[in-house]
Amino acid sequence: MPRVSQSHLDARRRQILVAARRCFITNGFHATSMQDILREADLSAGAVYRYFHGKDDIVMAIATDALDELTSAFDEALGGETARPLDEALDQMLGAIHRLSVTQDIARLILTVWGEGVRSPELAAFFNTTFHAVRQLVSRAVVQRQERGLLPSDVSADSIARVLIGALHGYVIQNALLDDPDPESFRRSLHMFIGNTVRASDPGTASVPRS
C-alpha cells in the first residue's frame, strides 16, 4: 500500500476543517452533527475520524485556528522592536479583522467560538491562555509608547491593553452581527479617542479652567 504524503494528510485535515467551519457558521455548534460535517466535506466517517476523535476535537481545532489568525495579525502590527504610531498599528489590526471577516467570515466564527467557551471548560481555559498572550503583546507595545510620552504613564499598561483589546473585540462583534459595521467610521472614532488620550497625557496641553 503506497505511503500517504504529509501534504496529502494536511490537505485532507484542512478539507475537514473548512467544511466544519461552513457548518458551524451557518448552524452553530450544537445544531451541527458529525453527519452534517461528513456530508459537507464529502468524506466517509472513517476518513474524518482518522484526524479527529469527534466534534469537540474539531471545535477545538477551529477555535485554535481562528484565534491564531487574529493573534498573528496583532503580532504583525505590534510585535516589532520599534514602536509604530498606535493609530497605525490599530488600523492594521482593524484591517485584518475586516479582511478575514470578508474572506473567511472570521467574525461570525469567532463569536460562535466565544459562545461555546461558556459551555466548555477546555475552550474557556484556551481563551484565557490566548487572551493572556495577546494582552502581554499589547501591554509591551503600550509600555513602548508610554516611554516615548505617546500614552499616559499614570495608567498601567495592562489596563490600557485591556481597553484596546476590548475595542477590537467590539469591532469583531459588530462585523459579526451588524449589516453595516462601517469600518471607516469605527477607525476614525478610535483615532479620536487615542488622540484625546495622547493630548491629555501631555502637560503642555492641560486645559485652562474657565472663569
Steps between C-alpha positions, in 0.01 A plus 500: 500500500656834396597737779282812527702821488489757777371760255207271420427451871515874562271571204244246619503641854451849357211371284324372812553823693381719211183292473444512876550876504228544238263284703574674829467850353166410342343289775706549816686232690212322670276478194784353291544124514793290388281380213460862388878538496547172312253609234654845466852357473380218270698248703430175680488472877823301496680772306395769749560297817853434381572865579254585778345300786171685467326835472664644813843437346392681183359792702829534688703490178281766340513720809879470506533586131261795520663657804848433359404703193401798711800462733731493198345826378564657842857371503568638153365841599658527845776245529786703357775655707426849367189670635281597208229762554219329687235614255693333214529174694129504585415577137694190399314285753160639402587440136596139574173438685300649213696310234467167681130568554446556129715210379444243777201628700739508796288738710194273501721200565680668790168607653373143476821370655481750787146386576615138511766599752225566756406132481840338455758530783768386256420781258469751784850407621630534144340845465659611827843386380457671164368823653794507744747467213330776298476723808873464561569589137282810511632597844858495371396724213327737744812517720709593195264787428483609865880523510486732198224714654241383248265357763429597863752351743274527805277216376627142498593360161292192577189711559547687171561170320176354636303802374661490154436126469142561614455751218629246249269233645214745454601544136491121454147493644385782272641321195320183604159645585443830322397549138711817482803474733645814333873429549607850398277668758623260768861573405454878508325488837772282650761747371308780671509322836869421463577858402312637801686259727838603361419870534380444858834338583694809386530755783536773241147440380327520836173687481470845657213530750219723379441819695 
